Amino acid sequence: MRDEDRDDEDRHDPATLPPPSKSQRKREATALRELGERVVSLTPAQLRRVPLPDELFAAVRVAQGIAQRGGRKRQLQYIGKLMRQLDEAETEAIRAALTTLLPGGRL
């Protein structure tokens, strides 16, 4: 069987889900970037209580030390990129930690 025939079968198989639209991917990326911005706004004591991978923790600490708007924006974009590489369980753990740390438990 040729690969092209197999692709046609996969397209018509109801068990395979279509990939998310570009708009949906952008919404998800924006939500993760905003989550990263909330993490950056935490105090150092609060930040230690959030379960972050080492690379993301270091990026957040760097962002907290940047005062210039352009540099901070680039660092927040980088944090968003790192957040997109996390699996769902890790992002949910971060959201749960932020819910307990932020005033009123809101996100």
C-alpha positions as CSV (number, residue, x, y, z in Angstrom):
1,M,0.0,0.0,0.0
2,R,1.3,3.4,-0.9
3,D,1.7,6.1,1.7
4,E,-0.7,8.4,-0.1
5,D,-3.4,5.8,0.2
6,R,-2.8,5.5,3.9
7,D,-3.0,9.3,4.3
8,D,-6.4,9.3,2.6
9,E,-7.6,6.5,5.0
10,D,-6.4,8.5,8.0
11,R,-8.2,11.7,6.9
12,H,-11.5,9.8,6.8
13,D,-11.0,7.9,10.0
14,P,-13.3,9.4,12.7
15,A,-10.9,8.2,15.4
16,T,-8.2,10.7,14.4
17,L,-8.7,14.2,15.6
18,P,-7.8,17.1,13.3
19,P,-4.9,19.3,14.5
20,P,-5.9,22.4,16.3
21,S,-6.4,25.5,14.2
22,K,-3.7,28.2,14.0
23,S,-6.0,30.5,16.0
24,Q,-6.4,27.9,18.7
25,R,-2.6,27.4,18.9
26,K,-2.2,31.2,19.3
27,R,-4.8,31.3,22.0
28,E,-3.0,28.6,23.9
29,A,0.4,30.2,23.4
30,T,-1.0,33.6,24.7
31,A,-2.5,31.9,27.7
32,L,0.8,30.2,28.6
33,R,2.7,33.5,28.1
34,E,0.2,35.3,30.4
35,L,0.7,32.5,33.0
36,G,4.5,33.1,32.7
37,E,3.9,36.8,33.3
38,R,2.0,36.0,36.5
39,V,4.9,33.8,37.6
40,V,7.4,36.6,37.0
41,S,5.2,39.0,39.2
42,L,5.7,36.7,42.2
43,T,8.1,37.6,45.1
44,P,11.2,35.4,45.5
45,A,9.6,33.6,48.5
46,Q,6.4,32.9,46.5
47,L,8.4,31.8,43.5
48,R,10.2,29.1,45.5
49,R,6.8,27.5,46.2
50,V,5.9,27.1,42.5
51,P,7.1,23.8,40.9
52,L,9.2,25.1,38.0
53,P,11.8,23.2,35.9
54,D,15.3,24.6,36.5
55,E,15.6,26.3,33.1
56,L,12.2,28.1,33.5
57,F,13.0,29.1,37.1
58,A,16.3,30.7,35.9
59,A,14.5,32.5,33.0
60,V,11.9,33.9,35.5
61,R,14.7,35.1,37.8
62,V,16.4,36.9,34.9
63,A,13.1,38.5,33.9
64,Q,12.5,39.8,37.4
65,G,15.9,41.6,37.2
66,I,15.2,43.3,33.8
67,A,13.9,46.8,34.1
68,Q,14.0,47.8,30.4
69,R,10.7,47.3,28.6
70,G,12.2,45.8,25.4
71,G,14.5,43.4,27.2
72,R,11.7,42.4,29.6
73,K,9.3,41.8,26.7
74,R,11.8,39.5,24.9
75,Q,12.5,37.6,28.2
76,L,8.7,37.1,28.7
77,Q,8.5,35.8,25.1
78,Y,11.2,33.3,26.0
79,I,9.4,32.3,29.1
80,G,6.3,31.7,27.0
81,K,8.3,29.4,24.7
82,L,9.6,27.4,27.7
83,M,6.0,27.2,29.0
84,R,4.8,25.7,25.7
85,Q,7.4,23.0,26.0
86,L,5.9,21.8,29.4
87,D,3.4,19.0,29.5
88,E,-0.1,19.5,30.7
89,A,0.5,18.1,34.2
90,E,3.4,20.6,34.7
91,T,1.3,23.6,33.6
92,E,-1.6,22.5,35.8
93,A,0.7,22.2,38.8
94,I,1.9,25.8,38.1
95,R,-1.7,27.1,37.8
96,A,-2.6,25.3,41.1
97,A,0.3,26.9,42.9
98,L,-0.5,30.3,41.6
99,T,-4.1,29.9,42.6
100,T,-3.0,29.4,46.2
101,L,-0.3,32.2,46.1
102,L,-2.2,35.0,44.4
103,P,-4.5,37.3,46.5
104,G,-8.0,35.9,46.4
105,G,-6.8,32.7,44.7
106,R,-7.6,34.0,41.3
107,L,-5.8,33.5,38.0
